[in-house]
């Protein structure tokens, strides 16, 4: 039982090219986020967020 592979249709070749392009864009995005993370961590500054700070304009005044 020998099976032969059929030649790829032209549509498959175009789809493969689009998939490779999308894969390249996704890899570039992941590398960008990774690079920004490394820079942020290596800066040595405080990584503290400001969502826990009490801001006077957010406190409802007791009347």
C-alpha positions, 0 to 999 in steps of 0.5 A: 500500500503505497500512498502518494502525496498530491501536489499542493494547490496554489491556495495552500501555498498562499495560505502558508505564506500568510501563516508565516507572516502572521507567525513573524508578527506574533514572534515580534510582538512577544519579543517586544513585550519581553524586551520591555519587561527586561528593561523595566526590571533592570532599571532598578527603580521601584516597581510599585504601582499607584493603585493602592495610594489613597487619593483625597479626590476619591474619598467621599466626604462624610456630611 
